[in-house]
């Protein structure tokens, strides 16, 4: 079964309410380097990244180590918030994180289903650079849990899943840390 190493991006340089697409700060770059060192111990595999800067920058150290480039994969991007003004995004996200997916609107449920479909269809081992909510979607699908937040992956953490082409199986949760939505 293909194994999926899903990496939460490093610490962002700006809050969700201050920037729609921040890159990494110094701590985030160090977290990205560490994740790259850990994954570089594995045989080279395809790399996929959310299109957002913080995920792409987290993939960069492993891209350098393996002399490759991550394929941009919108199916592992952050939960969409196009209708939420920037200044209201943090409050909106905190609210989403306390609910179940049954309580989410149709657009967010469709996004969740797309994340799962993207992961399930991976034909071989791969490393994916993504986001807190997307990683929670994956773990929730693998454990049949409907909550939007089932654990708190730390920045730069690596969660390991497997897929049989129809379902996800949780192998190991990544390192956890308290996440504060800023």
N, C-alpha and C positions, 0 to 999 in steps of 0.2 A: 504494500500500500504506500502511495506517495506520502511523504512526511512534509509538513508545512511548518516552517520556522517563522512565526509572525512577530515582528519587532515593533514595539511602540517607539515612536519617534523620540528623540532627545528633547530636553527642556527647551521650550520656545523662547525666543527673545522678546516676545510681547504677549499680552493676554489676548484671549479670544474676543474681548470687548474692545480692544485697542487696534487690532489688525486682523484683516480677513485671511492673511496668508503670511504669518511671520516665519522667518528662518529660525535657526538655533542660536542660543546664547553660548557663552564659553562652557558652562556646565553641560549643556546639550551636546556640544561638539565632543566633549570628553566622553559622554555617555555613548555617542555614536562610535567613537574610536574603540571603546571597550566591547560593544556589541559586535563590531567588525572583527576584532581580534578573536572573540569566542567563535563566531561563525566561520572564520578562516581556518579553523582546525578541522572543519568538515570538508569533504570533497566539493569542488566547485559545482554550483547548481545555478539554475536560472534565478535572477533577482527581479522582483516586481516592486513597484513603489506607487503609493498614492501620488497624485499629481501635485500635492501641496508641498511647499518649500521645506517645511520641517521634516517631512518624511524623506524627500529626495536628498536632503543634506545628511540625514541619518544613514542612508544607503551609501553615501560617497566613500567612507573609509573602506568598506568591503569591495566596492567597485574598483578602488585603487589597488587593493591587495590581490584581487583576482583579474585585474586588467580587463574589466568588462563594464557594461552599463546596464542599469536596471531598466526594465521595460515599464513605462508608465501605465498603470492599471487603474482607471477610474472606479472600478468595482470595489476597491479597498480604500476609497477616499473617506474623509470625515463625513459624519451625518450632515445632510444638507440643511442649510438654514437660509435660503435665498429670500424668504419673505420676512425675516427677522432683522430689524435695524441693528447695526453694529453695537450700539450702546445697550441693547437689550439681550444680546446673545448669551452672556454669562448666566443671567437669571433663567432664560429659556432652557439652556443646557442643563443647569442644576435641576430644573423641574423634570425634564425628560429622563434624567438619570435615576429619579426616584420612582418611576412608573414601570408598568409592564408594556410589552409591545402591543398588546391588545388595546391599550389606552392611547397609543400613538395614532396620528392621522395616517391616511392612506399613503401619502408620499413617503413618509418615514418608514412605514411597514414595507413598502416596495423597495426602498433603499436597503433595509435589513435583508430582505429576500435576495437582493442582488449581491450583497456581500457574501452570503452563504453560498449562492450559486457560483460565484467567482472562485471561492475556496474549494468547493467540492469538485469542480471540473479540472483542477490542476492534475496534469497527467504524470508528473514526476516530482521528486523532491524539489523544493524551492524555498527561498527566503523572501518574505514579504514585509515591507516597511509601511506601517499603517498608524492607526490612532486608537485612543482609549475606547471609544464607543464601538468601533468596528471590531476590535479584539474582544470586547464583551459580547458582541453579536456572535462571534465564532464560538466562544466558550459556552454561551447559552445554548446555541444550536447543538453543540457536542454533548451537552449534559441535560438536554430537554428542559431548560429553565426559561420561562417567559419574561423574567426581569430584564430591564435594560442594563442594569449594573449587577453583575454576578461576582466580580472581583475587581481589584484596583491595581492593574499592572503599572509598575513603575516606569518612568521614562528610561528608554534604552533596554527594557526587559525583553526577554525572548520566551514566547509561549509556543509550545510544540503540539501540533495536531497531526492527525493522519486522516486520509480520506479513502474511501473505497469506491468513489465515483458517485455515490448517492447520499452518503452521510459523513459527518465529521466525528472524529473520536479524539477526545482530549488525552494527550500523553503526559503533558506537564505544564502547569501554569507557570508563567514567568514570575520573576521577583515582584513582590507587591510593595506599595508605598501609598501613603495618603495622597490623594489627588485633590488639589484645590482648584476649582474653576474660577479663574480670575477674569 
